[in-house]
């Protein structure tokens, strides 16, 4: 699960062919998506 | 003497045929092509699914936006993702445009080895959940999206809900009468490679 990153690089976002690091705003929204994602239904083994 | 094509038997003139018969020969070719296409396409202009756009997933990305995917050309769409790999196993989520609210998702599933169905839902969530799977073995998504471009609620489904321990189906609705042209796939995992295919369901 993603955790807040301050000095570390943020996750990468891709918009069409452009790939770059997330802005602060995009990262905040991304963290909210991750936090609100439903709990896993089973243990990942793949 | 006229020849015929290998696959569909279209008649064509050869170099020894008379020039004066050229117009008739062209008519024969055109009629043959028209008949074949009419049979294959049921006299429509397009087959059932028309490839609208493809997008290659980059390296180590956690969010991919495909712009100009939806338009007035089609009412309904199928989105497929295959290939690639992820650094870990996580769900994929599906977002319309910039909307972060009013997503209702319902999952009906059965754990492998069980005969007892189970369910889960978001009521609402900030994204469509259980849209697909990101795994080291590949990235998988199969979504149908209904009327995303129209100023109506968008209906959405994932007929291929697959987890490591369960299989199921997901359906949902975005309760906002808003027109969208873009969508975003987002995940806690890091994705590398794979291709996103956007198909429109033909209307003519």
gemmi code that builds the backbone of each chain (N, CA, C; Angstrom):
import gemmi

chains = {
    "A": [
        ("UNK", (0.861, -1.188, 0.000), (0.000, 0.000, 0.000), (0.893, 1.233, 0.000)),
        ("UNK", (0.551, 2.227, -0.826), (1.370, 3.430, -0.952), (1.293, 4.250, 0.332)),
        ("UNK", (2.389, 4.869, 0.691), (2.409, 5.745, 1.861), (2.893, 7.110, 1.419)),
        ("UNK", (2.661, 8.085, 2.271), (3.002, 9.452, 1.919), (4.497, 9.588, 1.705)),
        ("UNK", (4.862, 10.281, 0.654), (6.271, 10.526, 0.372), (6.496, 12.020, 0.372)),
        ("UNK", (7.483, 12.452, 1.082), (7.752, 13.877, 1.125), (9.006, 14.161, 0.322)),
        ("UNK", (10.172, 13.720, 0.796), (11.391, 13.993, 0.078), (11.632, 12.954, -1.006)),
        ("UNK", (11.010, 11.773, -0.921), (11.214, 10.750, -1.927), (10.410, 11.084, -3.171)),
        ("UNK", (10.808, 10.430, -4.292), (10.095, 10.635, -5.533), (8.664, 10.116, -5.412)),
        ("UNK", (7.760, 10.815, -6.038), (6.349, 10.393, -6.057), (6.147, 9.369, -7.165)),
        ("UNK", (5.028, 8.636, -7.132), (4.772, 7.676, -8.213), (4.683, 8.388, -9.562)),
        ("UNK", (4.854, 7.608, -10.615), (4.777, 8.156, -11.961), (3.356, 8.114, -12.488)),
        ("UNK", (2.995, 9.142, -13.204), (1.698, 9.228, -13.849), (1.930, 9.314, -15.350)),
        ("UNK", (1.056, 8.669, -16.106), (1.154, 8.712, -17.574), (-0.124, 9.320, -18.128)),
        ("UNK", (0.016, 10.319, -18.950), (-1.119, 10.912, -19.660), (-0.813, 10.794, -21.141)),
        ("UNK", (-1.544, 9.908, -21.791), (-1.239, 9.530, -23.187), (0.205, 9.041, -23.235)),
        ("UNK", (1.055, 9.670, -24.023), (2.427, 9.180, -24.139), (3.398, 9.849, -23.162)),
        ("UNK", (2.908, 10.815, -22.399), (3.788, 11.531, -21.479), (3.831, 10.837, -20.124)),
        ("UNK", (5.016, 10.549, -19.652), (5.202, 9.952, -18.323), (6.025, 10.912, -17.482)),
        ("UNK", (5.556, 11.199, -16.285), (6.263, 12.112, -15.385), (5.888, 11.783, -13.956)),
        ("UNK", (6.591, 12.418, -13.053), (6.271, 12.257, -11.642), (4.975, 13.004, -11.335)),
        ("UNK", (4.187, 12.450, -10.401), (2.928, 13.109, -10.016), (3.223, 14.446, -9.358)),
        ("UNK", (2.336, 15.393, -9.610), (2.417, 16.656, -8.875), (1.901, 16.402, -7.454)),
        ("UNK", (2.067, 17.377, -6.585), (1.585, 17.229, -5.210), (0.079, 16.979, -5.187)),
        ("UNK", (-0.640, 17.699, -6.033), (-2.100, 17.570, -6.068), (-2.502, 16.186, -6.579)),
        ("UNK", (-1.831, 15.753, -7.638), (-2.131, 14.425, -8.193), (-1.800, 13.336, -7.180)),
        ("UNK", (-0.717, 13.518, -6.466), (-0.305, 12.526, -5.481), (-1.297, 12.467, -4.323)),
        ("UNK", (-1.785, 13.608, -3.905), (-2.776, 13.623, -2.827), (-4.043, 12.882, -3.258)),
        ("UNK", (-4.470, 13.116, -4.471), (-5.663, 12.426, -4.984), (-5.397, 10.932, -5.127)),
        ("UNK", (-4.190, 10.570, -5.564), (-3.817, 9.170, -5.706), (-3.841, 8.468, -4.360)),
        ("UNK", (-3.317, 9.111, -3.344), (-3.321, 8.523, -2.007), (-4.741, 8.313, -1.502)),
        ("UNK", (-5.621, 9.237, -1.876), (-7.022, 9.099, -1.471), (-7.667, 7.895, -2.168)),
        ("UNK", (-7.362, 7.701, -3.439), (-7.870, 6.526, -4.142), (-7.397, 5.248, -3.449)),
        ("UNK", (-6.102, 5.200, -3.146), (-5.528, 4.016, -2.527), (-6.151, 3.763, -1.155)),
        ("UNK", (-6.324, 4.828, -0.404), (-6.877, 4.689, 0.940), (-8.319, 4.201, 0.910)),
        ("UNK", (-9.052, 4.590, -0.114), (-10.464, 4.227, -0.196), (-10.712, 2.967, -1.007)),
        ("UNK", (-9.649, 2.352, -1.497), (-9.824, 1.125, -2.277), (-10.357, 0.033, -1.350)),
        ("UNK", (-11.331, -0.762, -1.792), (-11.861, -1.833, -0.948), (-10.764, -2.788, -0.512)),
        ("UNK", (-10.952, -3.378, 0.658), (-9.968, -4.304, 1.180), (-9.829, -5.506, 0.258)),
        ("UNK", (-8.636, -6.085, 0.151), (-8.442, -7.261, -0.690), (-9.355, -8.403, -0.263)),
        ("UNK", (-9.839, -9.144, -1.234), (-10.747, -10.252, -0.956), (-9.997, -11.529, -0.637)),
        ("UNK", (-8.690, -11.564, -0.973), (-7.906, -12.748, -0.701), (-6.456, -12.378, -0.619)),
        ("UNK", (-5.616, -13.325, -0.278), (-4.184, -13.058, -0.141), (-3.511, -13.198, -1.490)),
        ("UNK", (-2.840, -12.149, -1.982), (-2.162, -12.258, -3.275), (-1.049, -13.291, -3.222)),
        ("UNK", (-1.047, -14.151, -4.177), (0.021, -15.135, -4.235), (0.692, -15.154, -5.596)),
        ("UNK", (0.176, -14.393, -6.544), (0.690, -14.450, -7.919), (1.947, -13.630, -8.106)),
    ],
    "B": [
        ("UNK", (-7.752, -14.487, -70.382), (-8.848, -15.134, -69.664), (-8.875, -14.620, -68.231)),
        ("UNK", (-10.040, -14.300, -67.694), (-10.165, -13.711, -66.375), (-9.680, -14.679, -65.307)),
        ("UNK", (-9.192, -14.060, -64.236), (-8.774, -14.868, -63.097), (-9.665, -14.603, -61.908)),
        ("UNK", (-9.457, -15.358, -60.826), (-10.222, -15.132, -59.593), (-9.258, -15.082, -58.419)),
        ("UNK", (-9.594, -14.234, -57.453), (-8.723, -14.081, -56.281), (-8.793, -15.319, -55.408)),
        ("UNK", (-7.734, -15.488, -54.601), (-7.576, -16.712, -53.808), (-8.640, -16.873, -52.730)),
        ("UNK", (-8.865, -15.799, -51.960), (-9.680, -15.943, -50.756), (-11.181, -15.811, -51.016)),
        ("UNK", (-11.565, -14.865, -51.847), (-12.997, -14.605, -52.012), (-13.496, -14.784, -53.435)),
        ("UNK", (-12.603, -15.227, -54.330), (-13.060, -15.537, -55.677), (-13.525, -14.335, -56.484)),
        ("UNK", (-12.960, -13.165, -56.222), (-13.322, -11.994, -57.045), (-12.726, -12.165, -58.432)),
        ("UNK", (-13.520, -11.892, -59.422), (-13.081, -12.042, -60.813), (-12.342, -10.794, -61.257)),
        ("UNK", (-11.195, -10.987, -61.879), (-10.415, -9.848, -62.357), (-9.904, -10.145, -63.763)),
        ("UNK", (-9.681, -9.065, -64.564), (-9.164, -9.256, -65.928), (-7.676, -9.546, -65.922)),
        ("UNK", (-7.221, -10.269, -66.919), (-5.791, -10.536, -67.059), (-5.249, -9.761, -68.256)),
        ("UNK", (-3.952, -9.820, -68.449), (-3.294, -9.010, -69.482), (-3.677, -9.434, -70.890)),
        ("UNK", (-4.278, -10.618, -71.027), (-4.654, -11.065, -72.376), (-6.109, -10.751, -72.709)),
        ("UNK", (-6.835, -10.207, -71.742), (-8.238, -9.841, -72.003), (-8.300, -8.555, -72.820)),
        ("UNK", (-9.421, -8.355, -73.513), (-9.559, -7.201, -74.383), (-9.745, -5.918, -73.573)),
        ("UNK", (-9.074, -4.862, -74.045), (-9.197, -3.558, -73.401), (-10.637, -3.062, -73.465)),
        ("UNK", (-11.327, -3.403, -74.569), (-12.692, -2.920, -74.762), (-13.636, -3.450, -73.692)),
        ("UNK", (-13.231, -4.517, -73.051), (-14.069, -5.105, -71.999), (-13.651, -4.613, -70.614)),
        ("UNK", (-12.786, -3.586, -70.559), (-12.240, -3.099, -69.281), (-13.303, -2.624, -68.315)),
        ("UNK", (-14.264, -1.827, -68.828), (-15.289, -1.282, -67.943), (-16.130, -2.395, -67.320)),
        ("UNK", (-16.475, -3.374, -68.146), (-17.256, -4.512, -67.633), (-16.462, -5.274, -66.589)),
        ("UNK", (-15.165, -5.416, -66.835), (-14.319, -6.149, -65.882), (-14.250, -5.422, -64.538)),
        ("UNK", (-14.125, -4.104, -64.599), (-14.086, -3.326, -63.354), (-15.429, -3.455, -62.610)),
        ("UNK", (-16.505, -3.446, -63.351), (-17.821, -3.598, -62.719), (-17.929, -4.945, -62.006)),
        ("UNK", (-17.401, -5.974, -62.643), (-17.447, -7.311, -62.040), (-16.650, -7.352, -60.737)),
        ("UNK", (-15.471, -6.735, -60.771), (-14.654, -6.687, -59.550), (-15.397, -5.940, -58.448)),
        ("UNK", (-15.941, -4.780, -58.787), (-16.637, -3.957, -57.785), (-17.827, -4.700, -57.195)),
        ("UNK", (-18.565, -5.395, -58.033), (-19.728, -6.140, -57.558), (-19.307, -7.262, -56.608)),
        ("UNK", (-18.207, -7.926, -56.962), (-17.705, -9.006, -56.113), (-17.302, -8.495, -54.735)),
        ("UNK", (-16.580, -7.369, -54.717), (-16.147, -6.788, -53.435), (-17.359, -6.359, -52.616)),
        ("UNK", (-18.321, -5.733, -53.291), (-19.516, -5.255, -52.589), (-20.282, -6.415, -51.961)),
        ("UNK", (-20.376, -7.515, -52.677), (-21.098, -8.682, -52.160), (-20.392, -9.266, -50.941)),
        ("UNK", (-19.067, -9.387, -51.044), (-18.298, -9.948, -49.929), (-18.412, -9.076, -48.686)),
        ("UNK", (-18.222, -7.781, -48.862), (-18.308, -6.877, -47.710), (-19.717, -6.848, -47.131)),
        ("UNK", (-20.702, -6.862, -48.004), (-22.071, -6.847, -47.525), (-22.399, -8.075, -46.703)),
        ("UNK", (-21.877, -9.205, -47.111), (-22.087, -10.435, -46.348), (-21.356, -10.385, -45.020)),
        ("UNK", (-20.117, -9.933, -45.060), (-19.292, -9.910, -43.833), (-19.815, -8.904, -42.835)),
        ("UNK", (-20.302, -7.772, -43.304), (-20.723, -6.693, -42.410), (-22.235, -6.569, -42.321)),
        ("UNK", (-22.953, -7.582, -42.850), (-24.423, -7.543, -42.813), (-24.928, -6.240, -43.411)),
        ("UNK", (-24.278, -5.808, -44.461), (-24.627, -4.586, -45.171), (-24.505, -3.322, -44.311)),
        ("UNK", (-23.721, -3.396, -43.238), (-23.416, -2.212, -42.426), (-22.036, -1.691, -42.814)),
        ("UNK", (-21.697, -0.527, -42.263), (-20.421, 0.078, -42.594), (-19.291, -0.455, -41.720)),
        ("UNK", (-19.629, -0.909, -40.505), (-18.588, -1.328, -39.580), (-18.942, -2.668, -38.953)),
        ("UNK", (-17.916, -3.387, -38.544), (-18.127, -4.605, -37.769), (-18.534, -4.202, -36.359)),
        ("UNK", (-18.813, -5.203, -35.496), (-19.373, -4.921, -34.173), (-18.527, -4.013, -33.316)),
        ("UNK", (-17.238, -4.283, -33.241), (-16.332, -3.467, -32.437), (-15.334, -2.791, -33.362)),
        ("UNK", (-15.167, -1.514, -33.183), (-14.222, -0.753, -33.992), (-13.126, -0.215, -33.086)),
        ("UNK", (-11.887, -0.492, -33.443), (-10.769, -0.028, -32.630), (-10.667, 1.494, -32.743)),
        ("UNK", (-10.829, 2.171, -31.613), (-10.804, 3.630, -31.582), (-9.411, 4.144, -31.284)),
        ("UNK", (-8.773, 3.505, -30.295), (-7.482, 4.034, -29.854), (-6.712, 2.960, -29.113)),
        ("UNK", (-5.394, 3.004, -29.209), (-4.542, 2.150, -28.389), (-3.556, 3.028, -27.637)),
        ("UNK", (-3.156, 2.571, -26.471), (-2.184, 3.307, -25.682), (-1.240, 2.315, -25.013)),
        ("UNK", (0.024, 2.456, -25.289), (1.026, 1.608, -24.645), (1.297, 2.142, -23.242)),
        ("UNK", (1.327, 1.249, -22.277), (1.631, 1.648, -20.901), (3.141, 1.801, -20.765)),
        ("UNK", (3.551, 2.880, -20.118), (4.969, 3.174, -19.981), (5.643, 2.325, -18.920)),
        ("UNK", (6.701, 2.863, -18.349), (7.502, 2.119, -17.394), (7.263, 2.617, -15.974)),
        ("UNK", (6.885, 1.698, -15.099), (6.731, 1.974, -13.667), (5.717, 3.080, -13.369)),
        ("UNK", (4.588, 3.046, -14.029), (3.552, 4.064, -13.800), (2.448, 3.509, -12.913)),
        ("UNK", (1.859, 4.351, -12.111), (0.766, 3.947, -11.237), (-0.569, 4.528, -11.660)),
        ("UNK", (-0.534, 5.346, -12.686), (-1.769, 5.957, -13.189), (-1.579, 6.203, -14.675)),
        ("UNK", (-2.556, 5.796, -15.483), (-2.491, 5.998, -16.919), (-3.800, 6.639, -17.375)),
        ("UNK", (-3.698, 7.803, -18.003), (-4.868, 8.485, -18.541), (-4.874, 8.365, -20.056)),
        ("UNK", (-6.004, 7.981, -20.599), (-6.188, 7.919, -22.051), (-7.161, 9.025, -22.416)),
        ("UNK", (-6.673, 9.997, -23.161), (-7.529, 11.125, -23.524), (-8.179, 10.876, -24.880)),
        ("UNK", (-9.262, 11.600, -25.138), (-9.979, 11.493, -26.419), (-10.353, 10.054, -26.754)),
        ("UNK", (-10.758, 9.330, -25.712), (-11.200, 7.954, -25.920), (-12.669, 7.907, -26.309)),
        ("UNK", (-13.469, 8.804, -25.708), (-14.916, 8.789, -25.915), (-15.340, 9.998, -26.743)),
        ("UNK", (-16.296, 9.777, -27.645), (-16.796, 10.864, -28.457), (-18.225, 10.545, -28.883)),
        ("UNK", (-18.782, 11.431, -29.683), (-20.150, 11.221, -30.154), (-20.236, 10.126, -31.206)),
        ("UNK", (-19.105, 9.648, -31.698), (-19.114, 8.621, -32.732), (-19.724, 7.313, -32.223)),
        ("UNK", (-19.475, 7.022, -30.951), (-20.004, 5.795, -30.360), (-20.723, 6.115, -29.048)),
        ("UNK", (-21.750, 5.311, -28.757), (-22.435, 5.468, -27.474), (-21.762, 4.637, -26.393)),
        ("UNK", (-21.280, 3.451, -26.777), (-20.790, 2.486, -25.795), (-19.424, 1.955, -26.210)),
        ("UNK", (-18.644, 1.549, -25.217), (-17.254, 1.197, -25.473), (-16.852, -0.075, -24.718)),
        ("UNK", (-15.851, -0.750, -25.273), (-15.190, -1.846, -24.568), (-13.719, -1.460, -24.422)),
        ("UNK", (-13.176, -1.655, -23.225), (-11.777, -1.336, -22.965), (-11.083, -2.611, -22.506)),
        ("UNK", (-9.980, -2.928, -23.166), (-9.202, -4.128, -22.864), (-7.775, -3.698, -22.537)),
        ("UNK", (-7.203, -4.305, -21.509), (-5.776, -4.146, -21.232), (-5.183, -5.546, -21.147)),
        ("UNK", (-4.074, -5.747, -21.824), (-3.376, -7.035, -21.717), (-1.889, -6.797, -21.897)),
        ("UNK", (-1.116, -7.810, -21.502), (0.336, -7.710, -21.587), (0.909, -6.998, -20.376)),
        ("UNK", (2.177, -6.679, -20.450), (2.831, -5.922, -19.396), (3.029, -6.713, -18.116)),
        ("UNK", (3.427, -5.988, -17.078), (3.673, -6.610, -15.785), (3.528, -5.563, -14.696)),
        ("UNK", (3.338, -6.011, -13.481), (3.255, -5.105, -12.337), (4.250, -5.567, -11.278)),
        ("UNK", (4.645, -4.632, -10.427), (5.637, -4.981, -9.410), (5.041, -5.830, -8.293)),
        ("UNK", (3.733, -5.806, -8.183), (3.050, -6.577, -7.157), (1.609, -6.796, -7.598)),
        ("UNK", (0.856, -7.569, -6.876), (-0.528, -7.854, -7.244), (-1.471, -6.880, -6.558)),
        ("UNK", (-2.205, -6.134, -7.355), (-3.147, -5.150, -6.852), (-4.321, -5.041, -7.819)),
        ("UNK", (-5.411, -4.443, -7.326), (-6.539, -4.162, -8.206), (-6.240, -2.964, -9.097)),
        ("UNK", (-6.892, -2.940, -10.254), (-6.935, -1.739, -11.076), (-8.257, -1.039, -10.810)),
        ("UNK", (-8.239, 0.279, -10.867), (-9.439, 1.080, -10.685), (-9.663, 1.945, -11.911)),
        ("UNK", (-10.922, 2.330, -12.137), (-11.275, 3.043, -13.377), (-11.947, 4.355, -13.020)),
        ("UNK", (-11.447, 5.453, -13.598), (-11.980, 6.788, -13.301), (-12.400, 7.472, -14.586)),
        ("UNK", (-13.506, 8.188, -14.542), (-13.999, 8.949, -15.680), (-13.535, 10.394, -15.561)),
        ("UNK", (-12.853, 10.888, -16.568), (-12.425, 12.277, -16.571), (-11.730, 12.642, -15.270)),
        ("UNK", (-12.163, 13.769, -14.680), (-11.578, 14.235, -13.425), (-12.493, 13.949, -12.240)),
        ("UNK", (-13.558, 13.187, -12.446), (-14.523, 12.942, -11.375), (-13.956, 12.047, -10.280)),
        ("UNK", (-14.146, 12.457, -9.040), (-13.680, 11.665, -7.899), (-14.824, 11.367, -6.936)),
        ("UNK", (-16.036, 11.321, -7.435), (-17.165, 11.001, -6.559), (-18.288, 10.349, -7.367)),
        ("UNK", (-19.266, 9.805, -6.624), (-20.491, 9.252, -7.223), (-20.288, 7.965, -7.995)),
        ("UNK", (-19.267, 7.180, -7.648), (-19.038, 5.886, -8.282), (-19.640, 4.788, -7.415)),
        ("UNK", (-20.554, 4.011, -8.018), (-21.172, 2.894, -7.314), (-20.738, 1.606, -8.003)),
        ("UNK", (-20.090, 0.725, -7.255), (-19.595, -0.534, -7.813), (-20.122, -1.687, -6.970)),
        ("UNK", (-20.589, -2.726, -7.617), (-21.048, -3.928, -6.908), (-20.362, -5.146, -7.480)),
        ("UNK", (-19.785, -5.929, -6.607), (-19.038, -7.133, -6.982), (-19.769, -8.365, -6.475)),
        ("UNK", (-19.958, -9.327, -7.359), (-20.486, -10.642, -6.992), (-19.397, -11.643, -7.326)),
        ("UNK", (-18.944, -12.413, -6.329), (-17.818, -13.285, -6.578), (-17.939, -14.588, -5.799)),
        ("UNK", (-17.105, -15.547, -6.197), (-17.001, -16.825, -5.501), (-15.521, -17.137, -5.329)),
        ("UNK", (-15.148, -17.517, -4.144), (-13.769, -17.935, -3.932), (-13.530, -19.275, -4.609)),
        ("UNK", (-12.383, -19.419, -5.238), (-12.056, -20.679, -5.897), (-12.137, -21.812, -4.886)),
        ("UNK", (-12.792, -22.903, -5.297), (-12.943, -24.041, -4.390), (-14.221, -23.978, -3.589)),
        ("UNK", (-14.915, -22.843, -3.645), (-16.167, -22.697, -2.907), (-17.335, -22.671, -3.874)),
        ("UNK", (-18.511, -22.951, -3.375), (-19.725, -22.824, -4.175), (-20.629, -21.736, -3.597)),
        ("UNK", (-20.115, -21.005, -2.651), (-20.913, -19.978, -1.974), (-20.589, -18.602, -2.533)),
        ("UNK", (-21.556, -17.961, -3.152), (-21.288, -16.614, -3.659), (-21.163, -15.603, -2.529)),
        ("UNK", (-20.410, -14.560, -2.789), (-20.243, -13.484, -1.820), (-20.251, -12.168, -2.575)),
        ("UNK", (-20.281, -11.089, -1.854), (-20.357, -9.799, -2.530), (-19.663, -8.715, -1.759)),
        ("UNK", (-19.466, -7.600, -2.459), (-18.939, -6.404, -1.851), (-19.373, -5.230, -2.718)),
        ("UNK", (-19.303, -4.034, -2.180), (-19.737, -2.884, -2.966), (-19.139, -1.598, -2.424)),
        ("UNK", (-19.210, -0.559, -3.234), (-18.873, 0.797, -2.800), (-20.121, 1.639, -2.978)),
        ("UNK", (-20.427, 2.462, -2.013), (-21.723, 3.123, -2.005), (-21.687, 4.524, -1.422)),
        ("UNK", (-21.198, 5.551, -2.087), (-20.410, 5.401, -3.323), (-18.930, 5.386, -3.032)),
        ("UNK", (-18.164, 5.259, -4.091), (-16.722, 5.381, -3.953), (-16.227, 6.551, -4.779)),
        ("UNK", (-14.931, 6.773, -4.774), (-14.364, 7.864, -5.553), (-13.805, 7.389, -6.888)),
        ("UNK", (-14.111, 6.103, -7.210), (-13.601, 5.502, -8.443), (-14.342, 4.187, -8.636)),
        ("UNK", (-14.377, 3.650, -9.853), (-14.905, 2.311, -10.056), (-13.865, 1.310, -9.554)),
        ("UNK", (-14.306, 0.434, -8.657), (-13.388, -0.521, -8.047), (-13.435, -1.871, -8.743)),
        ("UNK", (-12.432, -2.675, -8.513), (-12.310, -4.033, -9.090), (-12.396, -3.997, -10.620)),
        ("UNK", (-11.774, -2.992, -11.209), (-11.859, -2.850, -12.671), (-10.996, -3.876, -13.383)),
        ("UNK", (-9.921, -4.309, -12.743), (-9.003, -5.254, -13.353), (-7.930, -5.647, -12.374)),
        ("UNK", (-6.906, -6.333, -12.911), (-5.846, -6.869, -12.057), (-4.476, -6.460, -12.562)),
        ("UNK", (-3.648, -6.039, -11.633), (-2.238, -5.786, -11.922), (-1.461, -6.871, -11.206)),
        ("UNK", (-0.711, -7.664, -11.954), (0.055, -8.755, -11.354), (1.412, -8.861, -12.017)),
        ("UNK", (2.389, -9.500, -11.356), (3.678, -9.737, -12.021), (3.521, -10.630, -13.261)),
        ("UNK", (2.425, -11.336, -13.337), (2.138, -12.231, -14.457), (1.479, -11.517, -15.624)),
        ("UNK", (1.039, -10.306, -15.421), (0.382, -9.560, -16.492), (-0.615, -8.556, -15.943)),
        ("UNK", (-1.049, -7.662, -16.827), (-2.037, -6.645, -16.474), (-3.308, -6.969, -17.249)),
        ("UNK", (-4.429, -7.056, -16.554), (-5.667, -7.515, -17.178), (-6.814, -6.573, -16.837)),
        ("UNK", (-7.541, -6.206, -17.874), (-8.746, -5.407, -17.670), (-9.690, -5.645, -18.829)),
        ("UNK", (-10.969, -5.777, -18.524), (-12.005, -5.974, -19.537), (-13.235, -5.235, -19.032)),
        ("UNK", (-13.437, -4.020, -19.488), (-14.552, -3.193, -19.027), (-15.456, -2.790, -20.186)),
        ("UNK", (-16.737, -2.748, -19.920), (-17.698, -2.147, -20.838), (-18.180, -0.838, -20.215)),
        ("UNK", (-18.221, 0.198, -21.009), (-18.604, 1.521, -20.526), (-19.741, 2.026, -21.413)),
        ("UNK", (-20.856, 2.354, -20.785), (-22.049, 2.755, -21.529), (-22.327, 4.237, -21.343)),
        ("UNK", (-22.460, 4.922, -22.428), (-22.774, 6.360, -22.551), (-21.848, 7.261, -21.743)),
        ("UNK", (-20.543, 7.092, -21.808), (-19.673, 8.005, -21.070), (-19.635, 9.403, -21.667)),
        ("UNK", (-19.845, 9.509, -22.975), (-19.760, 10.820, -23.620), (-21.067, 11.596, -23.501)),
        ("UNK", (-22.172, 10.882, -23.348), (-23.461, 11.552, -23.236), (-23.569, 12.241, -21.880)),
        ("UNK", (-24.423, 13.252, -21.814), (-24.641, 13.943, -20.543), (-25.679, 13.144, -19.753)),
        ("UNK", (-25.257, 11.947, -19.361), (-26.109, 11.009, -18.635), (-25.250, 10.283, -17.618)),
        ("UNK", (-25.904, 9.516, -16.732), (-25.145, 8.614, -15.855), (-24.404, 7.609, -16.748)),
        ("UNK", (-23.216, 7.244, -16.372), (-22.450, 6.231, -17.083), (-22.641, 4.888, -16.386)),
        ("UNK", (-23.001, 3.873, -17.188), (-23.048, 2.510, -16.664), (-21.730, 1.835, -17.015)),
        ("UNK", (-21.278, 0.934, -16.140), (-19.960, 0.328, -16.298), (-20.000, -1.101, -15.804)),
        ("UNK", (-19.240, -1.963, -16.427), (-19.188, -3.330, -15.921), (-17.824, -3.949, -16.206)),
        ("UNK", (-17.490, -4.897, -15.385), (-16.305, -5.715, -15.574), (-16.760, -7.168, -15.537)),
        ("UNK", (-16.947, -7.789, -16.697), (-17.412, -9.174, -16.715), (-16.309, -10.176, -16.401)),
        ("UNK", (-15.082, -9.673, -16.179), (-13.948, -10.556, -15.934), (-13.273, -10.161, -14.634)),
        ("UNK", (-14.042, -10.157, -13.551), (-13.445, -9.866, -12.259), (-12.624, -11.071, -11.812)),
        ("UNK", (-11.316, -10.926, -11.738), (-10.462, -12.067, -11.414), (-9.454, -11.671, -10.360)),
        ("UNK", (-9.433, -12.405, -9.267), (-8.410, -12.239, -8.255), (-7.659, -13.549, -8.100)),
        ("UNK", (-6.662, -13.557, -7.276), (-5.893, -14.785, -7.089), (-6.694, -15.856, -6.381)),
        ("UNK", (-7.677, -15.451, -5.601), (-8.443, -16.421, -4.833), (-9.923, -16.407, -5.183)),
        ("UNK", (-10.320, -15.546, -6.141), (-11.742, -15.434, -6.439), (-11.972, -15.079, -7.900)),
        ("UNK", (-13.198, -15.345, -8.382), (-13.616, -14.915, -9.705), (-15.018, -14.353, -9.582)),
        ("UNK", (-15.337, -13.344, -10.405), (-16.663, -12.753, -10.282), (-16.935, -11.730, -11.345)),
        ("UNK", (-17.995, -10.996, -11.151), (-18.385, -9.934, -12.069), (-18.656, -8.667, -11.264)),
        ("UNK", (-18.463, -7.541, -11.914), (-18.653, -6.254, -11.263), (-19.511, -5.382, -12.169)),
        ("UNK", (-20.430, -4.675, -11.587), (-21.220, -3.705, -12.326), (-21.355, -2.450, -11.502)),
        ("UNK", (-21.622, -1.365, -12.213), (-21.753, -0.140, -11.445), (-22.281, 1.009, -12.262)),
        ("UNK", (-22.368, 2.116, -11.606), (-22.919, 3.314, -12.236), (-22.237, 4.539, -11.657)),
        ("UNK", (-21.998, 5.511, -12.503), (-21.476, 6.797, -12.063), (-22.635, 7.769, -12.111)),
        ("UNK", (-23.120, 8.119, -10.940), (-24.339, 8.912, -10.853), (-24.039, 10.398, -11.015)),
        ("UNK", (-23.598, 10.752, -12.188), (-23.387, 12.157, -12.513), (-23.661, 12.322, -13.997)),
        ("UNK", (-24.617, 13.149, -14.327), (-24.984, 13.368, -15.730), (-23.956, 14.298, -16.364)),
        ("UNK", (-22.822, 13.734, -16.687), (-21.677, 14.513, -17.192), (-21.088, 13.807, -18.394)),
        ("UNK", (-20.603, 14.574, -19.344), (-19.957, 14.031, -20.539), (-18.458, 13.923, -20.295)),
        ("UNK", (-17.904, 12.768, -20.657), (-16.480, 12.544, -20.482), (-15.849, 12.120, -21.797)),
        ("UNK", (-14.603, 12.540, -21.991), (-13.846, 12.104, -23.164), (-12.654, 11.240, -22.754)),
        ("UNK", (-12.243, 11.346, -21.495), (-11.029, 10.658, -21.034), (-11.359, 9.637, -19.948)),
        ("UNK", (-10.454, 8.706, -19.717), (-10.551, 7.836, -18.562), (-9.143, 7.576, -18.034)),
        ("UNK", (-9.085, 7.157, -16.774), (-7.811, 6.893, -16.104), (-7.864, 5.543, -15.412)),
        ("UNK", (-6.794, 4.806, -15.547), (-6.598, 3.562, -14.806), (-5.590, 3.868, -13.714)),
        ("UNK", (-5.927, 3.564, -12.478), (-5.011, 3.846, -11.390), (-4.925, 2.632, -10.474)),
        ("UNK", (-3.788, 2.467, -9.819), (-3.546, 1.288, -9.000), (-2.464, 1.575, -7.972)),
        ("UNK", (-2.479, 0.886, -6.844), (-1.369, 1.018, -5.897), (-0.083, 0.384, -6.434)),
        ("UNK", (-0.200, -0.457, -7.446), (0.968, -1.124, -8.014), (1.694, -0.202, -8.984)),
        ("UNK", (2.793, -0.682, -9.501), (3.583, 0.024, -10.504), (3.522, -0.823, -11.774)),
        ("UNK", (3.026, -0.231, -12.869), (2.801, -0.956, -14.117), (3.899, -0.674, -15.130)),
        ("UNK", (4.275, -1.710, -15.856), (5.252, -1.533, -16.936), (4.787, -2.332, -18.138)),
        ("UNK", (4.656, -1.645, -19.260), (4.271, -2.312, -20.494), (2.799, -2.681, -20.519)),
        ("UNK", (2.446, -3.406, -21.576), (1.043, -3.726, -21.777), (0.410, -2.672, -22.665)),
        ("UNK", (-0.785, -2.990, -23.170), (-1.468, -2.081, -24.090), (-2.921, -1.915, -23.677)),
        ("UNK", (-3.386, -0.696, -23.774), (-4.792, -0.385, -23.549), (-5.463, -0.262, -24.913)),
        ("UNK", (-6.526, -1.026, -25.110), (-7.290, -0.979, -26.347), (-8.666, -0.403, -26.053)),
        ("UNK", (-9.066, 0.596, -26.810), (-10.399, 1.183, -26.676), (-11.179, 0.876, -27.947)),
        ("UNK", (-12.309, 0.171, -27.788), (-13.161, -0.190, -28.904), (-14.515, 0.501, -28.756)),
        ("UNK", (-15.058, 0.943, -29.875), (-16.410, 1.462, -29.865), (-17.361, 0.409, -30.424)),
        ("UNK", (-18.540, 0.303, -29.806), (-19.567, -0.587, -30.363), (-20.194, 0.131, -31.553)),
        ("UNK", (-20.075, -0.497, -32.743), (-20.512, 0.155, -33.975), (-22.011, 0.470, -33.962)),
        ("UNK", (-22.342, 1.593, -34.551), (-23.746, 2.005, -34.659), (-24.246, 1.986, -36.089)),
        ("UNK", (-23.312, 1.785, -37.040), (-23.755, 1.735, -38.427), (-22.866, 0.789, -39.227)),
    ],
}
model = gemmi.Model(1)
for chain_id, residues in chains.items():
    chain = gemmi.Chain(chain_id)
    for i, (resn, *xyz) in enumerate(residues, 1):
        res = gemmi.Residue()
        res.name, res.seqid = resn, gemmi.SeqId(i, " ")
        for name, pos in zip(("N", "CA", "C"), xyz):
            atom = gemmi.Atom()
            atom.name, atom.element = name, gemmi.Element(name[0])
            atom.pos, atom.b_iso = gemmi.Position(*pos), 0.0
            res.add_atom(atom)
        chain.add_residue(res)
    model.add_chain(chain)
structure = gemmi.Structure()
structure.add_model(model)
structure.setup_entities()
